[in-house]
């Protein structure tokens, strides 16, 4: 779908030119790969990674005997399955973006808003994962200490808690900037162009 072509042809058309009809609009939107196809391609690569990530869960479960590693295997499987469902929803929205229906601009505006909602969910989901994993690590370490017959080593626990907090903060800061950059590069810049072109079409109509 190439909204840039549509925008230019609409804005630059002579005043006496007849309005674009449905057949011309369909041909123009389907003329060559555009913004939707780029997002679709990026989503395919991410889905392939999600499949590999999900498959790592059962493999980890079979190959390890440690309780913490077993827990990580379950978490990996759950997270991977959630990611696959997320991409299933994203592909559904992208497929609808490829279809030209009655109110083209209104249709695309609703779908762009849907994509924004999905990306916001992914962003928040990513920010939650790091702290949860660090908390689980500390819980596992605390459990090992509680199982020891010797008295609790409070200095060791406090140091471990401090390391956990510092690591969680660093991971959170890294996740914020990397996730924003990653999402903007793969999807955000294309959605920005969609919204800009649609806004100009609205202004010109």
TORKE-404274 format. One line per 3 residues: number of its first residue (from 0); their letters; for each residue y, x, z of C-alpha. Coordinates in nm, 2 decimals. Example, Ala and Ser with C-alpha at 12.3 -4.5 7.8 and 13.67 -1.06 7.14 Angstrom:
2
0) AS) -0.45,1.23,0.78; -0.11,1.37,0.71
//
This chain:
205
0) XXX) 0.00,0.00,0.00; 0.33,0.16,-0.11; 0.62,-0.02,0.05
3) XXX) 0.86,0.26,-0.05; 0.80,0.16,-0.41; 0.85,-0.20,-0.33
6) XXX) 1.17,-0.12,-0.13; 1.32,0.09,-0.41; 1.24,-0.16,-0.69
9) XXX) 1.38,-0.45,-0.48; 1.70,-0.27,-0.38; 1.77,-0.11,-0.72
12) XXX) 1.68,-0.41,-0.94; 1.97,-0.54,-1.16; 2.13,-0.86,-1.04
15) XXX) 2.02,-1.05,-1.34; 1.65,-0.95,-1.30; 1.42,-1.24,-1.22
18) XXX) 1.27,-1.23,-0.86; 0.94,-1.05,-0.83; 0.65,-1.28,-0.86
21) XXX) 0.31,-1.28,-0.67; 0.12,-1.09,-0.94; 0.39,-0.82,-0.97
24) XXX) 0.40,-0.79,-0.59; 0.02,-0.75,-0.57; 0.02,-0.49,-0.84
27) XXX) 0.30,-0.30,-0.68; 0.15,-0.29,-0.33; -0.19,-0.19,-0.47
30) XXX) -0.06,0.06,-0.72; -0.16,0.38,-0.54; -0.26,0.51,-0.19
33) XXX) 0.02,0.47,0.07; 0.09,0.45,0.43; -0.21,0.23,0.52
36) XXX) -0.45,0.45,0.34; -0.32,0.76,0.53; -0.37,0.58,0.87
39) XXX) -0.71,0.46,0.75; -0.81,0.82,0.67; -0.69,0.95,1.00
42) XXX) -0.88,0.67,1.18; -1.20,0.76,1.00; -1.17,1.12,1.13
45) XXX) -1.11,1.00,1.48; -1.40,0.76,1.46; -1.63,1.04,1.35
48) XXX) -1.52,1.24,1.65; -1.57,0.94,1.88; -1.93,0.90,1.75
51) XXX) -2.01,1.26,1.83; -1.85,1.23,2.17; -2.05,0.92,2.25
54) XXX) -2.38,1.08,2.14; -2.30,1.37,2.38; -2.36,1.14,2.67
57) XXX) -2.73,1.07,2.63; -2.78,1.44,2.53; -2.62,1.55,2.86
60) XXX) -2.82,1.31,3.06; -3.15,1.44,2.92; -3.06,1.81,2.95
63) XXX) -2.92,1.82,3.30; -3.04,1.74,3.65; -2.73,1.79,3.85
66) XXX) -2.58,1.47,3.99; -2.23,1.55,3.88; -2.35,1.63,3.53
69) XXX) -2.54,1.30,3.52; -2.22,1.12,3.62; -2.03,1.30,3.34
72) XXX) -2.30,1.19,3.10; -2.25,0.82,3.20; -1.87,0.86,3.18
75) XXX) -1.89,1.02,2.84; -2.11,0.73,2.71; -1.88,0.47,2.85
78) XXX) -1.56,0.64,2.72; -1.71,0.70,2.38; -1.82,0.34,2.35
81) XXX) -1.47,0.22,2.45; -1.32,0.45,2.19; -1.55,0.31,1.92
84) XXX) -1.45,-0.04,2.01; -1.08,0.07,2.00; -1.13,0.20,1.64
87) XXX) -1.31,-0.11,1.54; -1.00,-0.31,1.64; -0.78,-0.06,1.46
90) XXX) -0.98,-0.08,1.14; -0.95,-0.46,1.16; -0.57,-0.44,1.17
93) XXX) -0.56,-0.18,0.89; -0.78,-0.40,0.67; -0.55,-0.69,0.72
96) XXX) -0.25,-0.47,0.62; -0.42,-0.41,0.29; -0.42,-0.78,0.22
99) XXX) -0.11,-0.94,0.07; -0.07,-1.30,0.20; 0.20,-1.57,0.17
102) XXX) 0.48,-1.43,0.38; 0.43,-1.06,0.30; 0.70,-0.92,0.53
105) XXX) 0.62,-1.15,0.82; 0.25,-1.07,0.78; 0.31,-0.69,0.78
108) XXX) 0.56,-0.71,1.07; 0.30,-0.89,1.29; 0.03,-0.63,1.19
111) XXX) 0.26,-0.34,1.26; 0.33,-0.49,1.61; -0.04,-0.52,1.66
114) XXX) -0.09,-0.15,1.57; 0.19,-0.06,1.82; 0.01,-0.25,2.09
117) XXX) -0.32,-0.07,2.02; -0.15,0.27,2.03; 0.02,0.19,2.36
120) XXX) -0.32,0.10,2.51; -0.47,0.42,2.38; -0.18,0.62,2.53
123) XXX) -0.21,0.46,2.87; -0.59,0.49,2.86; -0.56,0.86,2.79
126) XXX) -0.32,0.92,3.08; -0.56,0.76,3.32; -0.87,0.96,3.23
129) XXX) -0.75,1.31,3.35; -0.67,1.20,3.71; -0.99,1.00,3.74
132) XXX) -1.20,1.30,3.63; -1.02,1.53,3.87; -1.07,1.28,4.15
135) XXX) -1.44,1.26,4.07; -1.47,1.64,4.08; -1.31,1.64,4.43
138) XXX) -1.54,1.36,4.54; -1.84,1.55,4.43; -1.73,1.87,4.61
141) XXX) -1.65,1.66,4.93; -1.99,1.51,4.91; -2.16,1.85,4.90
144) XXX) -1.96,1.96,5.21; -2.05,1.65,5.40; -2.42,1.71,5.33
147) XXX) -2.40,2.06,5.48; -2.54,2.09,5.83; -2.25,2.31,5.93
150) XXX) -1.91,2.17,6.05; -1.66,2.08,5.78; -1.46,2.37,5.65
153) XXX) -1.12,2.21,5.66; -0.93,2.51,5.51; -1.17,2.51,5.21
156) XXX) -1.13,2.13,5.17; -0.75,2.16,5.18; -0.75,2.44,4.93
159) XXX) -0.98,2.24,4.70; -0.76,1.93,4.74; -0.45,2.14,4.65
162) XXX) -0.62,2.28,4.34; -0.73,1.94,4.24; -0.37,1.80,4.27
165) XXX) -0.22,2.09,4.08; -0.48,2.07,3.80; -0.43,1.69,3.78
168) XXX) -0.06,1.73,3.74; -0.09,2.00,3.48; -0.34,1.79,3.28
171) XXX) -0.12,1.49,3.30; 0.19,1.67,3.17; -0.02,1.82,2.89
174) XXX) -0.17,1.48,2.81; 0.17,1.31,2.79; 0.31,1.56,2.54
177) XXX) 0.00,1.62,2.33; -0.09,1.25,2.31; 0.26,1.15,2.20
180) XXX) 0.26,1.42,1.94; -0.09,1.34,1.82; -0.03,0.96,1.79
183) XXX) 0.31,1.01,1.62; 0.16,1.25,1.36; -0.14,1.03,1.28
186) XXX) 0.01,0.68,1.30; 0.35,0.66,1.45; 0.54,0.82,1.16
189) XXX) 0.37,0.59,0.91; 0.45,0.28,1.13; 0.81,0.40,1.15
192) XXX) 0.83,0.41,0.77; 0.68,0.06,0.75; 0.93,-0.08,0.99
195) XXX) 1.22,0.10,0.82; 1.12,-0.03,0.48; 1.06,-0.38,0.60
198) XXX) 1.40,-0.38,0.77; 1.57,-0.28,0.45; 1.39,-0.54,0.25
201) XXX) 1.51,-0.80,0.50; 1.86,-0.68,0.47; 1.84,-0.69,0.09
204) X) 1.69,-1.03,0.06
//
